[in-house]
Amino acid sequence: MNVVNPANNDGAFAAAEAVALRSRGKLIAFLAARFGDVAAAEDALSEAFASALSVWPRQGCPDNPEAWLLTAARRKLIDEIRRNRQTSSDEPEQLADAMIAVADDEFPDRRLALLFTCAHPAIDPGIRAPLMLQVVLGLEAAQIASAFLTSPAAMAQRLVRAKAKIRDASIPFRIPEREELSERLESVLDSIYAAFTEGWADATGTDPARRELAGEGIFLGRLLTQLLPNEPEAWGLLALMLYTEARRPARRSPEGEFVPLRRQDTALWDLGMIQEAEAALRDASRAGCIGRYQLEAAIQSAHVEGAWTGSVSWDAIINLYDALVQLTNSPVASINRALAVAELQGPDAGLAALDVAGANGRMDLYQPYWAARANLLGRTGSHEAARHAYQLAIGLETDPAIRDYLRLCREDLPKLS
């Protein structure tokens, strides 16, 4: 054992904190998979951490703290079974025997199975991303609630219900079979991206809960590529998040003003993240199977290349958006495609493409549609129509910095004489 000075608990706290950051999700996944109860696994592990903070300062930090915590948590789970179930006296021991012995050996990593459990079809889609963030990463319900714009009490109740659903419905902790994997993997990817975009919505990083979510989304994306290295869309999602997060320092001026992509200072972009994104996109392309996240990442790659070289390949970007719209029917992709068309063929062509995208009325309350329309109308000389579109966009926007930017764009339109 690594001896810790009994008069100084710093070593024990540091060791426990390191294990919590590194292995909490792995420990929860292993325990929950064996006992079938996420909430019970979380409670047992929390008690194990409390025990560690009591024992390790006196006895020293164990050489394998993860195994120590796992053994302590397992015993607490078995004791809980003894207290709460009317079972034969040997059932807890049978359960203990069924657990893999992990004294000093590495225990199996079940986090991927836990991610797929959180994304099971029986779980409400709206709670899947928060559930992953809590059980795999250990975020508190209040942190998650703040990021997802709901009350801590409501979020806590939804998380409790989701965990009860996993237990009561006996949802298996396993990676789906190949024929099920596509649908379930898509749900995992979408949930991770939902968590990331909540963090990305806090452009300045002033909201601690949201700021943390972007980083945790990237962590989950990296985890997924490690555990499913042959899934191209996992690599595509990781690349997309990295390209996006790399631009965060340039999204706002020092005064907090919104800075559109074409005006951003590329020297502020995180080069390391962009290089990692490029590598992830190359890994995705080797499978020869194109998906949504790869297409979105490829579009981001084209914009990065254009910003650095001063020459954007708009025809390539339009082709990528064509494939994305066909694959997803996404309104965001349709709007961005129209803007790309305007860059290549002129604003009238862009407006025509935007008219097609908004023909069924689904864009009427969508701020990016009106912002794009205002921009294109202004470029065609339809200034009064542009003012009206800007006003609608301003009314639909919730970010004060973007509202101010849209107001400036409206005020820059030529006035009627």
Sequence and secondary structure as in RCSB ss.txt:
>XXXX:A:sequence
MNVVNPANNDGAFAAAEAVALRSRGKLIAFLAARFGDVAAAEDALSEAFASALSVWPRQGCPDNPEAWLLTAARR
KLIDEIRRNRQTSSDEPEQLADAMIAVADDEFPDRRLALLFTCAHPAIDPGIRAPLMLQVVLGLEAAQIASAFLT
SPAAMAQRLVRAKAKIRDASIPFRIPEREELSERLESVLDSIYAAFTEGWADATGTDPARRELAGEGIFLGRLLT
QLLPNEPEAWGLLALMLYTEARRPARRSPEGEFVPLRRQDTALWDLGMIQEAEAALRDASRAGCIGRYQLEAAIQ
SAHVEGAWTGSVSWDAIINLYDALVQLTNSPVASINRALAVAELQGPDAGLAALDVAGANGRMDLYQPYWAARAN
LLGRTGSHEAARHAYQLAIGLETDPAIRDYLRLCREDLPKLS
>XXXX:A:secstr
 B   TT  HHHHHHHHHHHHHHHHHHHHHHHHHHS HHHHHHHHHHHHHHHHHHHHHH B SSHHHHHHHHHHH
HHHHHHHHH    TTHHHHHHHHS   SSS     HHHHHHHHT TTS HHHHHHHHHHHTT   HHHHHHHTTS
 HHHHHHHHHHHHHHHHHTT   S   HHHHHHHHHHHHHHHHHHHHHHHT TT  SHHHHHHHHHHHHHHHHHH
HHSTT HHHHHHHHHHHHHHHTGGGSB TT  B  GGG  GGGS HHHHHHHHHHHHHHHTT    HHHHHHHHH
HHHHHHHHHS   HHHHHHHHHHHHHHH  HHHHHHHHHHHHHHH HHHHHHHHHHHTTTSTTTT HHHHHHHHH
HHHHHT HHHHHHHHHHHHHH   HHHHHHHHHHHHTS    
